[in-house]
Amino acid sequence: MQARKERLMQLIVFCPPKIILQHSAQSWADALGPGGMLLSCNSRAQEITAHLGDQVVYRLFDYFNDNALVEVDVHDMAREMRDPLCVALAEIDVLRVARINDRLGVSQGAEGRAMFYRDKFFMKQRARDRGFAVADMAPLTHATAAIQFSEQHGFPVVVKPRDGRGSNGVEVLRDMSQLRQWLAARGATTFHNLMIERYVRGSHYIVNGLYIDGKPILVSPVRVMTSALDFLGGKAHDLHMLDASNPMRDKLVRYARALVEDVLPSEPTLLFHLELFVTDTGEIVLCEIASRLGGVFFNQEISHAWGLDPRMTFLRALRDPAYRPASMIEPRQMVGHISIPPRVGLLREVPSDCPLDGVLEYRISASRMTAYRSMEFTNSEILNAIVAGRNERELQLRLGEVERWFHESCDWAGNEAAAV
């Protein structure tokens, strides 16, 4: 009989509805293989059912993200399987998947390792102890700690959940007046799982990557032209790959590899999403790293650039020990992508197709005659588009063209329509 590690695993994949709908039913079936299944939220049951049909086994839960019984029910279900392995494709599921795998005996200590990818304070503390630059920071357990930190380090400061996701709950406080307002809005019992740090000024970069059996398959850095907080504030989120001649490209790849391979207790087969800042002096400052791909359109962006779907490749490699793709050094083409948030109001008209040159993929997630509010998470955009270009400059121009064309093509009612 084959050893356990040589047998095909039966994957139980925790997956938000949005990610399920990004991939075809056939892609899911191929990646999951026989015995695999998807778990998701019942909030979009009709769409998921229509999308997956009978090609993929799935189970939907009410209030999936906050349902404490998910861990209990999935553990009991997995015990009846021969070679189960739970997998998280979204940040909110990383720890509960690790707990289930540890409890099943599929892994040992996975929860402790995952904590360094979820708790931003532990993450940065470990990186700082190993010589990586991080912003001055402190746990935020009471109001006095916030006042003392701001007095010592000055403003602006950033307050955030230690295990936050999608930039939800992140606030930049620029003076004592704003800090007092933030404190006044909190109850005395809400000071848990928070941290405060010094605001870092610099250029924003993101690195996404895929490791299989400890080997980097691809490491893909991009320059971000709009911050996640500005995105939540209503600005388009645009980013693009770096020219081969740009010295930052290889520097960022080396940084990401050192962080994943030498600093953090990383799983050998891993997707990662790294955010960092580069100051005017060229110092790289860690923002955060997650053990999943970035949201919005990163999976599609990487697929177009590298000719390999990182999410499906990751799942297939976890399922099948014999599947081991070669490492990739250079992308097949340079791409950029843009995500546009909704305005506050009633969207009366929205273009279904994009006629511009260089657009590789265009996706509308908005509906006509629908009232929208401001985003709470950085995954509630209404447009995603990917463009190709010969260099950074051409990518920037094409992304700008997409943004201008989209805004000119939409018809919004005024802010009062948000209450319709």
VOGU-3710 file (C-alpha; in Angstrom, 3 decimals, decimal comma):
1> mqarkerlmq> 0,000/0,000/0,000  1,256/3,497/-0,792  2,419/5,699/2,048  -0,024/8,422/3,111  2,083/11,255/1,698  2,075/9,600/-1,747  -1,707/9,267/-1,917  -4,002/11,902/-3,341  -5,442/14,143/-0,647  -9,151/14,910/-0,371
11> livfcppkii> -9,287/18,690/-0,218  -11,873/20,575/1,834  -11,491/24,131/0,571  -12,839/27,078/2,545  -13,686/29,647/-0,119  -15,696/32,899/-0,274  -18,453/33,000/-2,901  -16,593/35,680/-4,820  -13,603/33,405/-5,380  -15,800/30,455/-6,322
21> lqhsaqswad> -17,390/32,546/-9,063  -13,986/33,668/-10,410  -13,153/30,155/-11,619  -15,091/27,851/-13,907  -16,720/24,700/-12,580  -14,322/22,662/-14,704  -11,308/24,432/-13,169  -12,582/23,636/-9,683  -13,264/20,030/-10,608  -9,779/19,589/-12,064
31> algpggmlls> -8,041/21,217/-9,075  -10,067/19,448/-6,380  -10,134/16,041/-8,037  -12,257/13,114/-6,817  -13,395/13,453/-3,216  -12,664/17,186/-2,962  -15,238/19,765/-1,963  -15,833/23,492/-1,512  -17,229/25,163/1,602  -18,737/28,625/1,382
41> cnsraqeita> -21,466/31,007/2,460  -25,139/30,495/1,800  -25,575/34,194/1,007  -25,058/33,565/-2,722  -26,437/30,056/-2,905  -28,357/30,514/-6,154  -25,319/31,895/-8,002  -23,030/29,163/-6,681  -25,499/26,423/-7,584  -25,931/27,760/-11,102
51> hlgdqvvyrl> -22,184/28,221/-11,509  -20,960/24,841/-10,226  -23,854/22,647/-11,315  -23,144/19,013/-10,564  -19,432/19,171/-11,460  -18,230/20,090/-7,971  -19,273/18,918/-4,516  -19,942/21,845/-2,194  -21,584/22,666/1,109  -22,920/26,071/2,100
61> fdyfndnalv> -23,289/27,461/5,635  -25,339/30,334/6,959  -23,125/33,224/8,085  -20,067/31,228/7,053  -17,424/33,704/8,246  -18,876/34,068/11,756  -20,460/30,667/12,258  -18,590/28,943/15,109  -20,128/25,584/14,229  -18,299/25,486/10,887
71> evdvhdmare> -15,136/24,244/12,606  -17,051/21,608/14,544  -19,087/20,326/11,609  -16,174/20,283/9,173  -13,967/18,406/11,639  -16,647/15,762/12,114  -17,130/15,488/8,354  -13,385/15,226/7,689  -13,010/12,378/10,198  -15,074/10,215/7,873
81> mrdplcvala> -12,687/10,839/4,952  -9,589/8,784/4,204  -7,025/11,540/3,542  -8,629/14,913/4,283  -6,824/18,252/4,107  -8,530/21,561/4,875  -7,365/24,550/2,840  -8,046/28,273/3,266  -8,224/30,620/0,284  -9,229/33,676/2,322
91> eidvlrvari> -7,507/35,264/5,274  -10,430/34,879/7,645  -10,248/31,074/7,316  -6,501/30,594/7,849  -6,584/29,933/11,580  -9,681/27,767/11,715  -8,369/25,596/8,886  -5,075/25,202/10,767  -6,933/24,219/13,931  -8,972/21,580/12,129
101> ndrlgvsqga> -5,898/20,085/10,437  -4,035/19,972/13,751  -6,986/18,305/15,454  -7,251/15,742/12,662  -3,538/14,973/12,937  -2,987/16,059/9,340  -0,572/18,704/10,649  1,246/19,491/13,868  1,630/23,061/15,108  -0,053/24,565/12,030
111> egramfyrdk> -2,117/26,947/14,140  0,987/28,367/15,808  2,710/28,864/12,454  -0,371/30,438/10,916  -0,541/32,968/13,736  2,556/34,704/12,361  0,677/35,284/9,107  -2,490/36,504/10,860  -1,374/38,493/13,901  0,339/41,565/12,517
121> ffmkqrardr> 2,045/42,386/15,801  3,610/38,922/16,177  4,511/38,998/12,483  6,340/42,311/12,661  7,932/41,545/16,002  9,508/38,402/14,556  10,636/40,246/11,420  12,128/43,092/13,488  13,998/40,623/15,709  15,630/39,220/12,563
131> gfavadmapl> 16,770/42,571/11,233  13,857/43,590/8,997  12,677/47,189/9,244  9,176/47,715/10,658  7,387/50,809/11,881  7,527/51,577/15,601  4,529/49,799/17,087  2,839/48,664/20,293  -0,162/46,596/21,396  -3,167/48,805/22,060
141> thataaiqfs> -4,978/47,492/25,132  -6,304/50,726/26,633  -6,682/54,441/25,898  -3,584/55,464/27,833  -1,403/53,288/25,575  -2,618/55,244/22,527  -1,854/58,596/24,164  1,581/57,484/25,351  2,516/56,078/21,930  1,488/59,251/20,095
151> eqhgfpvvvk> 3,370/61,414/22,588  6,511/59,328/22,107  6,385/58,880/18,326  4,274/61,796/17,137  1,572/61,851/14,473  0,301/60,465/12,164  -0,323/57,080/13,777  -2,158/54,046/12,438  -4,579/52,008/14,560  -5,724/48,621/13,309
161> prdgrgsngv> -6,920/45,155/14,318  -4,006/42,774/14,770  -5,802/40,172/12,675  -7,609/42,548/10,317  -8,365/41,819/6,681  -9,261/43,913/3,679  -8,069/47,074/5,503  -11,255/46,968/7,566  -10,849/48,845/10,836  -7,595/50,544/9,794
171> evlrdmsqlr> -7,512/54,263/10,547  -4,840/56,916/10,126  -5,034/59,504/12,917  -3,203/62,715/12,091  -3,415/64,695/15,317  -4,536/64,543/18,923  -8,010/65,755/18,030  -8,564/62,794/15,689  -7,135/60,399/18,264  -9,534/61,725/20,905
181> qwlaargatt> -12,457/61,307/18,488  -11,377/57,722/17,786  -11,117/56,991/21,522  -14,485/58,597/22,215  -16,129/56,212/19,750  -14,781/53,132/21,559  -16,166/51,441/24,625  -13,856/50,596/27,489  -14,256/46,884/26,781  -13,326/47,094/23,074
191> fhnlmieryv> -9,569/47,412/23,547  -8,615/43,918/22,506  -6,829/42,618/19,439  -5,635/46,120/18,500  -2,269/47,679/17,747  -0,917/51,136/17,041  2,046/52,013/14,861  3,876/54,960/13,386  2,695/56,015/9,930  5,263/55,190/7,231
201> rgshyivngl> 5,716/57,492/4,260  6,966/55,816/1,126  6,128/54,130/-2,153  3,773/51,187/-1,848  4,606/47,781/-3,336  2,954/44,360/-3,263  4,535/40,962/-3,878  2,392/37,883/-4,510  3,900/34,437/-4,735  3,485/30,684/-4,825
211> yidgkpilvs> 5,683/28,070/-3,130  5,374/24,339/-3,641  7,364/21,959/-1,416  9,498/24,877/-0,248  10,430/25,916/-3,785  9,363/29,316/-5,169  7,325/28,730/-8,320  6,729/32,430/-8,946  7,351/35,675/-7,053  5,643/38,666/-8,654
221> pvrvmtsald> 6,163/42,256/-7,410  4,005/45,221/-8,456  3,991/48,949/-7,778  0,793/50,252/-6,183  -0,252/53,733/-7,201  -3,211/54,058/-4,780  -3,195/52,882/-1,190  -5,777/50,485/0,226  -7,053/53,247/2,500  -7,480/55,613/-0,451
231> flggkahdlh> -9,277/52,758/-2,229  -11,695/52,464/0,691  -12,062/56,222/0,495  -13,311/56,044/-3,086  -10,220/56,238/-5,298  -9,396/53,670/-7,964  -6,847/51,047/-6,919  -4,299/50,620/-9,711  -1,034/48,733/-9,806  1,395/47,416/-12,379
241> mldasnpmrd> 4,365/45,121/-12,800  7,929/46,446/-12,855  10,322/46,700/-15,787  13,134/44,129/-15,783  15,568/47,066/-15,694  13,949/48,511/-12,558  16,330/47,641/-9,679  13,406/47,465/-7,255  12,037/44,365/-8,974  14,836/41,971/-8,018
251> klvryaralv> 15,308/43,682/-4,654  11,671/43,023/-3,770  11,899/39,407/-4,920  14,933/38,834/-2,690  13,185/40,518/0,234  10,031/38,410/-0,164  11,998/35,180/-0,418  14,044/35,985/2,690  10,898/36,772/4,670  9,091/33,590/3,621
261> edvlpseptl> 12,055/31,223/3,673  14,191/32,494/6,553  12,060/34,605/8,892  8,517/33,285/9,161  7,515/29,675/9,946  6,029/29,119/6,506  4,240/26,055/5,200  6,196/24,420/2,350  3,273/24,805/-0,076  2,044/28,352/0,272
271> lfhlelfvtd> 0,384/31,276/-1,427  1,459/34,646/-0,037  0,540/38,308/-0,351  3,148/40,771/0,917  2,672/44,525/1,305  5,542/46,888/2,024  6,740/50,439/1,723  9,981/51,789/0,273  11,058/55,067/1,864  12,800/57,943/0,100
281> tgeivlceia> 16,115/56,551/1,361  15,412/53,161/-0,241  14,675/51,288/2,989  12,059/48,541/2,712  9,576/48,622/5,606  7,283/45,651/6,183  3,573/46,435/6,184  2,167/42,895/6,411  2,176/39,461/4,801  -0,714/37,001/4,469
291> srlggvffnq> -0,758/33,309/3,579  -3,166/33,743/0,672  -3,234/35,706/-2,554  -4,285/39,308/-2,569  -7,933/40,059/-3,170  -9,443/42,046/-6,030  -7,993/40,720/-9,315  -4,565/39,382/-8,289  -5,194/35,786/-9,304  -6,242/36,844/-12,793
301> eishawgldp> -3,399/39,345/-13,064  -0,816/36,673/-12,232  -2,470/34,167/-14,572  -2,224/36,592/-17,496  1,335/37,602/-16,649  2,857/34,197/-15,891  0,626/31,821/-17,835  -0,163/29,852/-14,674  -3,216/30,087/-12,427  -1,644/30,345/-8,950
311> rmtflralrd> -4,764/29,433/-6,986  -5,598/26,311/-8,987  -1,922/25,299/-9,128  -1,709/25,627/-5,343  -4,727/23,373/-4,827  -3,569/20,778/-7,302  -0,127/20,634/-5,665  -1,693/20,117/-2,224  -3,878/17,329/-3,578  -1,317/15,522/-5,731
321> payrpasmie> 2,267/14,978/-4,475  3,329/14,040/-8,009  2,356/17,431/-9,444  5,340/19,733/-9,157  5,626/22,541/-11,774  8,990/24,138/-12,524  10,042/27,466/-11,034  9,387/30,509/-13,217  11,868/33,405/-13,380  10,375/35,819/-15,902
331> prqmvghisi> 6,716/36,583/-16,675  5,383/36,008/-20,176  4,079/39,570/-20,398  3,785/42,707/-18,300  0,351/43,539/-16,983  -1,376/45,944/-14,646  -4,787/45,958/-13,102  -7,265/48,469/-11,807  -10,183/48,148/-9,409  -12,760/50,906/-9,153
341> pprvgllrev> -14,947/51,285/-6,050  -18,589/52,314/-6,112  -19,691/55,852/-5,545  -22,339/56,587/-2,943  -25,553/56,752/-4,888  -27,719/55,051/-7,474  -25,944/53,491/-10,449  -28,281/54,033/-13,383  -26,038/52,907/-16,248  -22,810/50,895/-16,398
351> psdcpldgvl> -20,907/49,628/-19,477  -20,904/45,864/-19,923  -17,914/45,754/-22,308  -14,657/47,696/-22,662  -13,550/48,658/-26,195  -10,081/49,972/-25,270  -6,859/48,531/-26,703  -4,686/46,404/-24,445  -7,477/45,308/-22,090  -7,016/41,571/-21,433
361> eyrisasrmt> -9,891/41,066/-19,026  -12,766/43,229/-17,895  -15,275/42,361/-15,201  -18,273/44,326/-13,985  -19,665/43,338/-10,602  -22,198/46,174/-10,446  -25,838/46,156/-11,442  -27,901/48,870/-13,055  -30,429/50,704/-10,880  -28,678/49,608/-7,693
371> ayrsmeftns> -27,883/51,904/-4,765  -24,324/51,669/-3,417  -22,593/52,796/-0,259  -18,950/53,319/0,578  -16,821/50,164/0,784  -15,988/48,629/4,150  -13,523/46,044/2,801  -11,110/46,266/-0,128  -12,996/43,564/-1,998  -16,223/45,385/-2,821
381> eilnaivagr> -15,181/47,043/-6,063  -17,573/47,313/-8,997  -15,015/47,094/-11,817  -11,844/45,075/-12,370  -9,750/45,312/-15,501  -6,369/43,917/-16,532  -4,251/45,575/-19,191  -1,075/44,517/-21,009  1,806/46,810/-21,898  5,401/46,797/-23,046
391> nerelqlrlg> 6,680/48,697/-20,013  5,639/50,459/-16,826  4,860/53,712/-18,624  2,493/52,077/-21,114  0,760/50,167/-18,323  0,189/53,385/-16,379  -1,260/55,115/-19,452  -3,629/52,258/-20,228  -4,822/51,984/-16,647  -5,568/55,690/-16,678
401> everwfhesc> -7,490/55,319/-19,937  -9,642/52,564/-18,421  -10,467/54,685/-15,381  -11,415/57,768/-17,421  -13,495/55,754/-19,888  -15,355/53,907/-17,132  -16,299/57,045/-15,204  -17,417/58,763/-18,407  -19,526/55,729/-19,346  -21,338/55,378/-16,002
411> dwagneaaav> -24,405/57,341/-14,975  -24,783/57,943/-11,249  -27,601/59,663/-9,438  -26,691/61,933/-6,539  -25,729/60,873/-3,037  -29,341/61,055/-1,924  -29,993/57,937/-4,043  -28,027/55,816/-1,586  -31,105/55,720/0,595  -33,343/54,427/-2,222
//
